[in-house]
Amino acid sequence: MNKEWAKVYIGAFFEVIWVSGLKHADDLLTWISTIVSIIISFYMFIMAGRKLPLGTVYAVFVGLGTAGTVVAEILLFSEPFKAEKLFFILLLLVGVIGLKFVTHDQTEEGVDS
């Protein structure tokens, strides 16, 4: 895994935090955490999109964020579990993983930005 894909994964992780924060924030600390998570999430997305194909980065970023948010809502916030929902999340993740594997990095050798 290269550094640019790590940025996508980190950004998706923070996306889960801020999306859940938008729904559950109820005091100053949780709102600040939500805002900081938005900033980190989009910064990582933008940085990864500079060197990787933007369409693929977006699909992976949003797919992982969506799947992570659904799982977090089930595990942390007592959202009802439905087998159908899990099936479609797994289907989404298969597509995201497939996109990642068929996409080649467009970084130039010897260039550090």
PyRosetta script that sets phi, psi and omega in degrees:
from pyrosetta import init, pose_from_sequence

init()
pose = pose_from_sequence("MNKEWAKVYIGAFFEVIWVSGLKHADDLLTWISTIVSIIISFYMFIMAGRKLPLGTVYAVFVGLGTAGTVVAEILLFSEPFKAEKLFFILLLLVGVIGLKFVTHDQTEEGVDS")
pose.set_psi(1, 129.9)
pose.set_omega(1, 179.9)
pose.set_phi(2, -93.2)
pose.set_psi(2, 173.6)
pose.set_omega(2, -175.2)
pose.set_phi(3, -60.8)
pose.set_psi(3, -36.8)
pose.set_omega(3, -177.4)
pose.set_phi(4, -69.0)
pose.set_psi(4, -39.6)
pose.set_omega(4, 177.0)
pose.set_phi(5, -68.9)
pose.set_psi(5, -32.8)
pose.set_omega(5, 176.0)
pose.set_phi(6, -60.4)
pose.set_psi(6, -37.2)
pose.set_omega(6, 177.3)
pose.set_phi(7, -62.9)
pose.set_psi(7, -38.6)
pose.set_omega(7, 178.1)
pose.set_phi(8, -63.2)
pose.set_psi(8, -45.7)
pose.set_omega(8, -178.7)
pose.set_phi(9, -65.3)
pose.set_psi(9, -41.2)
pose.set_omega(9, 178.1)
pose.set_phi(10, -65.1)
pose.set_psi(10, -43.4)
pose.set_omega(10, 177.7)
pose.set_phi(11, -60.8)
pose.set_psi(11, -41.2)
pose.set_omega(11, 178.7)
pose.set_phi(12, -65.4)
pose.set_psi(12, -37.8)
pose.set_omega(12, 176.7)
pose.set_phi(13, -59.8)
pose.set_psi(13, -47.5)
pose.set_omega(13, 179.5)
pose.set_phi(14, -69.8)
pose.set_psi(14, -25.0)
pose.set_omega(14, 174.5)
pose.set_phi(15, -63.8)
pose.set_psi(15, -41.4)
pose.set_omega(15, 177.3)
pose.set_phi(16, -59.0)
pose.set_psi(16, -41.9)
pose.set_omega(16, -179.5)
pose.set_phi(17, -64.3)
pose.set_psi(17, -47.8)
pose.set_omega(17, -175.5)
pose.set_phi(18, -72.9)
pose.set_psi(18, -33.7)
pose.set_omega(18, 177.7)
pose.set_phi(19, -65.4)
pose.set_psi(19, -44.3)
pose.set_omega(19, 176.2)
pose.set_phi(20, -65.4)
pose.set_psi(20, -36.5)
pose.set_omega(20, 178.9)
pose.set_phi(21, -63.3)
pose.set_psi(21, -36.6)
pose.set_omega(21, 178.4)
pose.set_phi(22, -60.8)
pose.set_psi(22, -33.1)
pose.set_omega(22, -179.2)
pose.set_phi(23, -84.5)
pose.set_psi(23, -36.7)
pose.set_omega(23, -168.5)
pose.set_phi(24, -109.9)
pose.set_psi(24, -5.1)
pose.set_omega(24, -179.0)
pose.set_phi(25, -66.5)
pose.set_psi(25, 131.3)
pose.set_omega(25, -178.6)
pose.set_phi(26, -140.5)
pose.set_psi(26, 5.7)
pose.set_omega(26, 175.0)
pose.set_phi(27, -146.2)
pose.set_psi(27, 175.5)
pose.set_omega(27, -174.8)
pose.set_phi(28, -60.6)
pose.set_psi(28, -43.0)
pose.set_omega(28, -177.8)
pose.set_phi(29, -62.9)
pose.set_psi(29, -44.2)
pose.set_omega(29, -179.5)
pose.set_phi(30, -70.2)
pose.set_psi(30, -31.5)
pose.set_omega(30, 175.8)
pose.set_phi(31, -69.9)
pose.set_psi(31, -38.8)
pose.set_omega(31, 176.8)
pose.set_phi(32, -64.3)
pose.set_psi(32, -43.0)
pose.set_omega(32, 177.5)
pose.set_phi(33, -60.5)
pose.set_psi(33, -39.4)
pose.set_omega(33, 178.9)
pose.set_phi(34, -64.1)
pose.set_psi(34, -45.3)
pose.set_omega(34, -179.4)
pose.set_phi(35, -65.2)
pose.set_psi(35, -43.3)
pose.set_omega(35, 177.9)
pose.set_phi(36, -62.9)
pose.set_psi(36, -39.5)
pose.set_omega(36, 178.6)
pose.set_phi(37, -65.1)
pose.set_psi(37, -37.6)
pose.set_omega(37, 176.0)
pose.set_phi(38, -61.4)
pose.set_psi(38, -45.7)
pose.set_omega(38, -178.4)
pose.set_phi(39, -62.7)
pose.set_psi(39, -48.1)
pose.set_omega(39, -179.6)
pose.set_phi(40, -63.1)
pose.set_psi(40, -45.0)
pose.set_omega(40, -177.5)
pose.set_phi(41, -58.4)
pose.set_psi(41, -51.1)
pose.set_omega(41, -177.9)
pose.set_phi(42, -72.2)
pose.set_psi(42, -31.5)
pose.set_omega(42, 176.0)
pose.set_phi(43, -62.3)
pose.set_psi(43, -45.9)
pose.set_omega(43, 179.7)
pose.set_phi(44, -64.1)
pose.set_psi(44, -40.1)
pose.set_omega(44, 177.9)
pose.set_phi(45, -61.4)
pose.set_psi(45, -46.8)
pose.set_omega(45, -179.2)
pose.set_phi(46, -64.2)
pose.set_psi(46, -43.9)
pose.set_omega(46, -179.4)
pose.set_phi(47, -64.3)
pose.set_psi(47, -41.6)
pose.set_omega(47, 178.8)
pose.set_phi(48, -67.7)
pose.set_psi(48, -36.3)
pose.set_omega(48, -178.9)
pose.set_phi(49, -68.2)
pose.set_psi(49, -15.5)
pose.set_omega(49, 177.8)
pose.set_phi(50, -72.7)
pose.set_psi(50, -27.1)
pose.set_omega(50, -175.6)
pose.set_phi(51, -118.0)
pose.set_psi(51, -14.5)
pose.set_omega(51, 179.4)
pose.set_phi(52, -112.7)
pose.set_psi(52, 159.6)
pose.set_omega(52, 177.7)
pose.set_phi(53, -59.4)
pose.set_psi(53, 122.4)
pose.set_omega(53, -170.8)
pose.set_phi(54, -62.2)
pose.set_psi(54, -39.9)
pose.set_omega(54, 179.7)
pose.set_phi(55, -61.2)
pose.set_psi(55, -43.1)
pose.set_omega(55, 178.9)
pose.set_phi(56, -69.0)
pose.set_psi(56, -42.7)
pose.set_omega(56, 178.5)
pose.set_phi(57, -58.6)
pose.set_psi(57, -45.2)
pose.set_omega(57, -179.6)
pose.set_phi(58, -62.2)
pose.set_psi(58, -45.7)
pose.set_omega(58, -179.1)
pose.set_phi(59, -62.3)
pose.set_psi(59, -44.3)
pose.set_omega(59, 179.9)
pose.set_phi(60, -66.9)
pose.set_psi(60, -45.7)
pose.set_omega(60, -179.6)
pose.set_phi(61, -57.8)
pose.set_psi(61, -51.4)
pose.set_omega(61, -177.6)
pose.set_phi(62, -71.4)
pose.set_psi(62, -38.6)
pose.set_omega(62, 179.2)
pose.set_phi(63, -62.6)
pose.set_psi(63, -47.5)
pose.set_omega(63, 178.3)
pose.set_phi(64, -66.3)
pose.set_psi(64, -38.3)
pose.set_omega(64, 177.8)
pose.set_phi(65, -63.8)
pose.set_psi(65, -41.8)
pose.set_omega(65, 178.5)
pose.set_phi(66, -64.4)
pose.set_psi(66, -49.5)
pose.set_omega(66, 179.9)
pose.set_phi(67, -61.9)
pose.set_psi(67, -44.1)
pose.set_omega(67, 179.9)
pose.set_phi(68, -63.5)
pose.set_psi(68, -38.3)
pose.set_omega(68, 179.3)
pose.set_phi(69, -66.4)
pose.set_psi(69, -42.5)
pose.set_omega(69, 178.5)
pose.set_phi(70, -62.9)
pose.set_psi(70, -45.2)
pose.set_omega(70, 179.3)
pose.set_phi(71, -64.2)
pose.set_psi(71, -42.9)
pose.set_omega(71, 178.9)
pose.set_phi(72, -62.7)
pose.set_psi(72, -41.3)
pose.set_omega(72, 179.2)
pose.set_phi(73, -63.3)
pose.set_psi(73, -38.8)
pose.set_omega(73, 179.0)
pose.set_phi(74, -69.1)
pose.set_psi(74, -47.4)
pose.set_omega(74, -174.9)
pose.set_phi(75, -76.7)
pose.set_psi(75, -37.4)
pose.set_omega(75, -171.6)
pose.set_phi(76, -103.2)
pose.set_psi(76, -25.6)
pose.set_omega(76, -171.8)
pose.set_phi(77, -124.8)
pose.set_psi(77, 20.6)
pose.set_omega(77, 172.8)
pose.set_phi(78, 57.7)
pose.set_psi(78, 33.0)
pose.set_omega(78, 172.8)
pose.set_phi(79, -66.8)
pose.set_psi(79, 138.8)
pose.set_omega(79, -179.0)
pose.set_phi(80, -62.2)
pose.set_psi(80, 137.5)
pose.set_omega(80, 178.5)
pose.set_phi(81, -86.1)
pose.set_psi(81, 132.0)
pose.set_omega(81, 175.8)
pose.set_phi(82, -132.3)
pose.set_psi(82, 132.5)
pose.set_omega(82, -179.0)
pose.set_phi(83, -61.3)
pose.set_psi(83, -36.1)
pose.set_omega(83, -179.7)
pose.set_phi(84, -63.1)
pose.set_psi(84, -41.1)
pose.set_omega(84, 179.4)
pose.set_phi(85, -63.2)
pose.set_psi(85, -44.5)
pose.set_omega(85, 178.8)
pose.set_phi(86, -62.0)
pose.set_psi(86, -40.9)
pose.set_omega(86, 178.5)
pose.set_phi(87, -58.6)
pose.set_psi(87, -47.3)
pose.set_omega(87, -177.1)
pose.set_phi(88, -72.2)
pose.set_psi(88, -31.7)
pose.set_omega(88, 173.9)
pose.set_phi(89, -65.1)
pose.set_psi(89, -43.3)
pose.set_omega(89, 177.4)
pose.set_phi(90, -63.8)
pose.set_psi(90, -38.4)
pose.set_omega(90, 176.9)
pose.set_phi(91, -62.8)
pose.set_psi(91, -42.5)
pose.set_omega(91, 176.2)
pose.set_phi(92, -60.0)
pose.set_psi(92, -45.3)
pose.set_omega(92, -179.8)
pose.set_phi(93, -65.1)
pose.set_psi(93, -35.9)
pose.set_omega(93, 176.2)
pose.set_phi(94, -61.2)
pose.set_psi(94, -42.7)
pose.set_omega(94, 177.2)
pose.set_phi(95, -64.0)
pose.set_psi(95, -41.8)
pose.set_omega(95, 179.2)
pose.set_phi(96, -64.1)
pose.set_psi(96, -45.9)
pose.set_omega(96, 179.2)
pose.set_phi(97, -63.6)
pose.set_psi(97, -40.6)
pose.set_omega(97, 177.1)
pose.set_phi(98, -60.8)
pose.set_psi(98, -43.2)
pose.set_omega(98, 177.3)
pose.set_phi(99, -60.4)
pose.set_psi(99, -41.9)
pose.set_omega(99, -179.1)
pose.set_phi(100, -63.2)
pose.set_psi(100, -41.0)
pose.set_omega(100, -177.1)
pose.set_phi(101, -72.4)
pose.set_psi(101, -29.8)
pose.set_omega(101, -178.8)
pose.set_phi(102, -92.3)
pose.set_psi(102, -1.7)
pose.set_omega(102, 179.9)
pose.set_phi(103, -98.8)
pose.set_psi(103, 129.0)
pose.set_omega(103, 178.3)
pose.set_phi(104, -98.9)
pose.set_psi(104, 140.5)
pose.set_omega(104, 178.6)
pose.set_phi(105, -63.6)
pose.set_psi(105, 144.9)
pose.set_omega(105, 179.1)
pose.set_phi(106, -107.3)
pose.set_psi(106, 23.5)
pose.set_omega(106, -179.6)
pose.set_phi(107, -76.7)
pose.set_psi(107, 145.7)
pose.set_omega(107, 178.3)
pose.set_phi(108, -90.2)
pose.set_psi(108, 139.6)
pose.set_omega(108, 178.9)
pose.set_phi(109, -68.9)
pose.set_psi(109, 136.7)
pose.set_omega(109, 176.8)
pose.set_phi(110, 81.8)
pose.set_psi(110, 3.8)
pose.set_omega(110, -179.1)
pose.set_phi(111, -109.3)
pose.set_psi(111, 121.7)
pose.set_omega(111, 176.1)
pose.set_phi(112, -113.5)
pose.set_psi(112, 124.6)
pose.set_omega(112, 178.9)
pose.set_phi(113, -123.4)
pose.dump_pdb("model.pdb")
